[in-house]
Amino acid sequence: MPLIKRKKSSMEIEIFAQSKISEQIIGDYVHDGQIDIEIPDNINRVMLVASGSSYHCARYCANLFGSVANIEARAIYSSEFMLQPKIADDEDILYIFITQSGETTDTNAALLRAKEHNIKTLCITNKENSSIWNSSQYHIACHAGEEKSIAATKSFMSQLICGVILVLKFAQNKGIDVTHLIRDLNDIPGVIENSYKIHSKIKQAAKFLSKYKSIVMSADGEMYPFAKEASLKVKETSYINTCSYILGEFMHGHVAVLNNSKSAMIYISNTELNYTAVKNLNNIKENYKPPIIIIGNRTNQIKSTYNLNIECEKPIIKTFGILVIIQLLALETALKLHRNVDKPHGLNKVVK
């Protein structure tokens, strides 16, 4: 009998649309080495406010604001922002609100609170003329198109590119030479394509992971938001209990969860593993013996069960390839468990 082809989910289609979407976004906002985005002048501090996957984008971009644009930045959950008794309202501060739909309830409420203090506001959203768009002074449209799957994939990727481009625009305006970083943006579509090429290897790792009841996601530094994103993606699509930690912090007591023999571990990095990471991972392997999957780094310093890597020497650009690996791993793990990846039980796309 002929094989019956599995109908592709919206999540899978949207993951594989990201290379083309990234190319379109870069073409929309970058022209002849210049970034075509309107931003306010004289900004020395940035607050990024978001929820869910959008918060992970905010957390990553906050790091870039400091390291690339030399601007103090902090990411905060929208719900936590609403609980703050007092918010910073200096003239040199910009509040950036990130939301896929433009209708996220707590993020919109946070924006309205900021406006009460006459604070400068900017939004990054996939929905023009949404509530967040109409209430913000400055805007960046993600141009990802409609996202049907509940799990954010192409919308998250597009937010991330827009966030990186925004950081580079602020750096340019401060007179920082980021010419090479702007030029490197053109490599993003190709790096994403390279991640697609290891799909079969990702499927093997997903089949292995689907047998575990608990997964620890870990990373260091600027990649920690991607450990959080990986944890969320696997959790919401597979219903597997996952948690995320900065690796160094994980060693302070949290590591005891690996005494559970049904636990696996993933470590994510966009650069070579440093001495401390190698030492910690080897200690974990020796003392707790969990299977370890390394994403984003090819190394023989750790006896990993799987190594999911693409070659790229540019950390910011490689991050986008790692993101796709994470998304495909979540997708395939969920499919092995026969989950409905487009409509996870109890979850909705927009909270109104």
N, C-alpha and C positions, 0 to 999 in steps of 0.2 A: 504493500500500500504506500502511496506517496506520503511524504512527511507533510504534516499540516503546520504551516508557519504560524508562530505565535504573533498575535496582533500587538504591535508596539504600543506601550502606554504613552500618555501625554508627557509623563516625566522623562521617559527615554528620548522622545522626540525633541523635547525642550533642551535636554542636555546636549544633544548632537546639533542643535541649532546655534550653540554659543560661539563657535568659531566665526561664523558669518556675522552674527550680531556684534561681536567685538570689533570686527573690521569696520562695520557701519558706524559704530559709535566713535571710533578713532577718526574716521573720515569726517564725521559731523563736527567734531570739536577741535581738531588739530589741523592747521593749515600752514605749510611752509615753516615749520618749527615754532609756530605761535599757537597759543591756546585761545580759542574764541569762546570765552565764558565771562560774563559780567560778575565782578565781585566788588565788595566795598573796600575802600582804602583804609590805611592806618589801623589794621587789625593786628593785635599782639597776643590775643588769647582766643581759643576756639573751644566751644562745648558742642559735642556731638551727641544728639539725643535720638534714641531708637529702641525698638523691641525686637525680640526673636533674631532671625538671621540678619536683619538690618543692623542690630546692635553689634553683631560680630564684624560687619563691615565697618561700623563706626569705630570699634576698638582697634582694628587694624590701621585705619586711616589716622587715628589719633597718634599712633606711634610714628607714622610717616610725617605728620605735621611737625613733630619734634625733630626727627632725624634728617629730613630732607629740606623743609621750609624754615626750620629754626623758630617755630611758633609753638608756644605752650598749648597743649591740647589735652582734653579729657573726654572720655566716652561715659555716658550714664544711661541706664535704662529709663525709658519714658515714665514708667510707674514709680521708680525711685525719685525721679526728678519732681514728680508731683507731691512727694512726701517731704521734700526739703523745706525747712521753715523759712529759709532765706536763699535767694538766688543771686549770683553775681550779675550786676547790671552796669558795669563800667562802659565808657564810650568806646574803648578799644577791643571789646569782646564781640564775637560773632557766634550765634547759635545756629547749628546745622541740624536739621531734622531729616531723618532718612526713613522712608516708608515705601514699600512696593506699591501699595494700592492708593496711597494718598488719603486713605480713610481710616487708618489705624486709630482707634479711639483714644488710647492713652497718649500717643504721639501728638495727635491733634490738640488734645487738652494741654499738653506741655507747651506747644507753640502758642496757644492763646494766653497762657500764663506769662510767657516771655514777652508777648506783645503788650501786656499790661504795664510792663516796665520800660517800654519804648526801646527794646533791645533790637539790634540788627539781626535779621533772620534770613536763612537760606534753606531751601529744601532740595533734596535729591529724591525723585520719585519716578515711577514708571507710568504715572497717570497725570497727564496735563489736564488742567481745569478741574482737578480734584480739590477737596477742601484744603489740603495742605498747600497745594499750588497757589490757590487764590488768596491764601492768608499770608504767604511769605513775600518778603521784599525781593529776594533773588531766587532764581530757579535753575535747576539742572534736570533735564528730562533724560531718563535712562534709555528710552527707545528700544526696549526689549520685546515689545509686542505683548499681546494677551498671553498670560500664563494660566493654563488650565489645571495643571497639577497643584495640589495643595502645598507640597514641598517646594520651597523656593529654590530654583536652580538658575535659570537664565536671568531672572530678575535680580538675584543676588550677585551674579557675575557682572551684570551691567552696572549695578550700584557700585561695585568694587572698582570697575574701570573709571566710572565718573568720579569716585572719591580720589583715586590716584591722580587723575587729570586735574582735579581741583587743587590738590596739594601742590602739583607742579606749577599751576597758575600762580598761586600765592608765592612760591619760591621765585618764579620769574619776576613778579612785581617787586620783590625785595632785592632784586639784583643778583640773586644766586644763580650761578651757571648750571642749569639742568638740561642743557642742550642734548647731552648724550642720553639722559633718561627719557626725554620726549621722543627722541629718535627710536629708542628701544621699544616704545609702545607698539610700533609696527610689527614686532616679533610675537605679540600676544596671540594672534590667530593661529600662527604656525605651531606655537607651543601647545595650544589647546588641541590642535590636530594630532600632535604627537601623543597626547594622552589617549586619544581615541584608539591609537594603534596598539595599545597594550590592553585593550578591552578583554581579550581572552584570558590574559593573566589575572586581571582583576576579577573575572568570573571565578577562577580557581580559588582565589583568596576569599571571595564571598561565600563560596560553598563551604569552605573550611570554617569561616566565622559564624555561619548560620547554625552551627552545632553548639555554640556557647550561649550561656544564659546572661553573662555579664561581660562588658568590654570597657576597658580603661583607655581613654584617649589622652595623649600627653604631647607636650611640645614645650619649647622654650622661647622666651622673648616675643618677637613680633608674630610668630606663628601660633601662639596660644589661641588667638581667636579662631583659628582653623581647627584646632582640637575641639573647641566648643561647637563650631559649625558641624564637624564630623559627628560629634556626639548627638547633636540635635537631629541631623539627617537620618542616622541609623535608628535612633529612638522613635522618631515619628513615622517612619516607613516600615520598620521591622518589629517594633514594640520590644526590642531587646533593651534591657537595662544598661544604659551607658552613662559614664561620668567623664568629666574632663579636668585635667590638672596641669599646671606648670610642673615639669618633671622634678625640679628641685624641691618644690613644696610637697609633691606627692610622697617624697621620701620621709617626710615628717609625720609618720603615723598612718597616713592614708594608705600606704603600701600594704598594710595588713589585709586589705580586701582581697589581695592575690592569694591568700591562704585558701580561698575558695577555688577548688580545682576546676570549676566551670568558668573561670575567668580568662580572658585573653587581653592582650595589650597592643596598642598601636602608638607609634611615635612618629611625629610629623616634623620635617625640617626642610627648609629651602636652601640650606647651605651645608657645608661639611659639618659633621658632628664634632662638637668641641670635646675637650678632655673630660669635663665633668659629666656630660651627657653619656659618653661611652662608659665611664666608670659606674654611673648610676644604673644604666641599663644592664651592664654585665653583672652588677650586684643583684639586681632583680632576677636576672636569669638564673644565677647560681643559687640564690636563697629560696625563690618561690617557683621557679621553673615554669612560668607561663609561656604559651606561644607568643612571640613578638613579631609584629608586622612593622616594617620600616617604610614610611611613605616619603618620597622626595629626596632620598639619598642612597647612593649605592656604596655600601661599606662592607668590608669583611671583618670589621672590628667587633661586630655584634653577630652572634649566631641567631639570625632571624629566620622565622619560618617562611615568610614571604618578604620580598623586597620590591616595592612598586615605585619605579623611578623613571623619569625622563631626563635626558641630558640637557642642561641649560646652565650657563655660568652667571646669569643675571638674576639675582634673588627675587626682585620685585616681579619680573616677568615670569619666572618659574612658578611663582605663587599661583598663577592662573591655571597652569597645568596641574598642579597639586589639587586645586579646587575641583577640577573635573574628575580626577582620580577618586577623590572623596565621594563625589556625587554618584559616580558609577558603582563604587563599592557599596554604598547605601542601597542603590537601586537593585543590584544583583543579589545582595543579601536578603532583601525583602522578597524578591521574586522566588528565591529558594525556599522561603517560608510560606509561599503562596499568599502573600499579603496584597491588598489592593493599594498599590503605591500612589494612585492618583487621588484616592479618597480614603485616607486612614480614618478608622473609626473614631468618631467623636470630635474630629477637627474640622474647622471651617477656614476658608481662604481669607475672608475679611471679617474682622470683629467690628460691628457697628454699634 
